Amino acid sequence: MKKLNRSKDEENALRRKWRIKNKERENQRWRDWYKRNNSKCRIRRKELRTIPEAKKKASVANKLWRYNLKLEVFNAYGGPFCVCCGEMNIGFLTLDHIKGCLEGRKRKDTTTRLYSKLRKMGYPEGYQVLCYNCNLGRAHNNGICPHKQNKS
């Protein structure tokens, strides 16, 4: 069999194209592999949870992933600042349903789960970035933020 002289990047690009073209076949292959190796995977995950370095590394990676997701969602909804008072500290910011809480949303949804769903849905309209004070102020003041109530 003749070996083609391709660079590593070209090989990887061809593999990526093949995987995209044969997505269902690849997914089935991985599902089958996981079924065969499920017990090994569980044991390995359990082992990793007991290693302090691995736990710390996973925790840092998780925090970074959640922070980046939050930033991505806030940028999709106008930027990382409160539209009411202008607060820019991302630790104080949250996402607000403009028309109040949606009926279909489960209360068990975490903010991370909500952000992931919004990203999958293509950032639908009806949300805005508010600081937590403005968000709660609206909730307890019939949809009017105390900042805006004091101005009028």
For each residue, the residues with C-beta under 8 A, 3 or more apart:
1:
2:
3:
4:
5:
6: 10 11 14
7: 10 11
8: 11 12
9: 12 13
10: 6 7 13 14
11: 6 7 8 14 15
12: 8 9 15 16
13: 9 10 16 17
14: 6 10 11 17 18
15: 11 12 18 19
16: 12 13 19 20
17: 13 14 20 21
18: 14 15 21 22
19: 15 16 22 23 26
20: 16 17 23
21: 17 18
22: 18 19 25 26
23: 19 20 26 27
24: 27 28
25: 22 28 29
26: 19 22 23 29 30
27: 23 24 30 31
28: 24 25 31 32
29: 25 26 32 33
30: 26 27 33 34
31: 27 28 34 35
32: 28 29 35 36
33: 29 30 36 37
34: 30 31 37 38 41
35: 31 32 38
36: 32 33
37: 33 34 40 41
38: 34 35 41 42
39: 42 43
40: 37 43 44
41: 34 37 38 44 45
42: 38 39 45 46
43: 39 40 46 47
44: 40 41 47 48
45: 41 42 48 49
46: 42 43 49 50
47: 43 44 50 51
48: 44 45 51 54 55 58
49: 45 46 54 55
50: 46 47
51: 47 48 54 55
52: 55 56
53: 56 57
54: 48 49 51 57 58
55: 48 49 51 52 58 59
56: 52 53 59 60
57: 53 54 60 61
58: 48 54 55 61 62
59: 55 56 62 63
60: 56 57 63 64
61: 57 58 64 65
62: 58 59 65 66
63: 59 60 66 67
64: 60 61 67 68
65: 61 62 68 69
66: 62 63 69 70 112
67: 63 64 70 71 90
68: 64 65 71 72
69: 65 66 72 73 112 115 116 119
70: 66 67 73 74 90 93 111 112 115
71: 67 68 74 75 80 90
72: 68 69 75 76 115 119
73: 69 70 76 77 95 115 118 119 123
74: 70 71 77 78 79 80 90 93 95 129
75: 71 72 78 79 80
76: 72 73 118 119 123
77: 73 74 95 123 127 128 129
78: 74 75 81 83 128 129
79: 74 75 129
80: 71 74 75 88 90 93 129
81: 78 86 87 88 93 129
82: 85 86 87 88 92 93 129 130 131 134
83: 78 128 129 130
84: 130 131 134 145 147 148
85: 82 131 133 134 145 147
86: 81 82
87: 81 82 92 93 131 133 134
88: 80 81 82
89: 92 93
90: 67 70 71 74 80 93
91:
92: 82 87 89 131 132 133
93: 70 74 80 81 82 87 89 90 129 130 131 132
94: 111 129 130 131 132 135
95: 73 74 77 111 114 115 118 127 128 129 130
96: 127 128 129 130 134 135 138
97: 100 101 102 126 127
98: 126 127 128
99: 126
100: 97 143
101: 97 105
102: 97 105 126
103:
104:
105: 101 102 109 114
106: 109
107:
108:
109: 105 106 113 114 117
110: 113 114
111: 70 94 95 114 115
112: 66 69 70 115 116
113: 109 110 116 117
114: 95 105 109 110 111 117 118
115: 69 70 72 73 95 111 112 118 119
116: 69 112 113 119 120
117: 109 113 114 120 121
118: 73 76 95 114 115 121 123 124 127
119: 69 72 73 76 115 116 122 123
120: 116 117
121: 117 118 124
122: 119
123: 73 76 77 118 119 127
124: 118 121 127
125:
126: 97 98 99 102
127: 77 95 96 97 98 118 123 124
128: 77 78 83 95 96 98
129: 74 77 78 79 80 81 82 83 93 94 95 96
130: 82 83 84 93 94 95 96 134 135 138 145
131: 82 84 85 87 92 93 94 134 135
132: 92 93 94 135 136
133: 85 87 92 136 137
134: 82 84 85 87 96 130 131 137 138 145 146 147
135: 94 96 130 131 132 138 139
136: 132 133 139 140
137: 133 134 140 141 145 146 147
138: 96 130 134 135 141 143 144 145
139: 135 136
140: 136 137
141: 137 138 144 145 146 149
142:
143: 100 138
144: 138 141 148 149
145: 84 85 130 134 137 138 141 148 149
146: 134 137 141 149 150
147: 84 85 134 137 150 151
148: 84 144 145 151 152
149: 141 144 145 146 152
150: 146 147
151: 147 148
152: 148 149
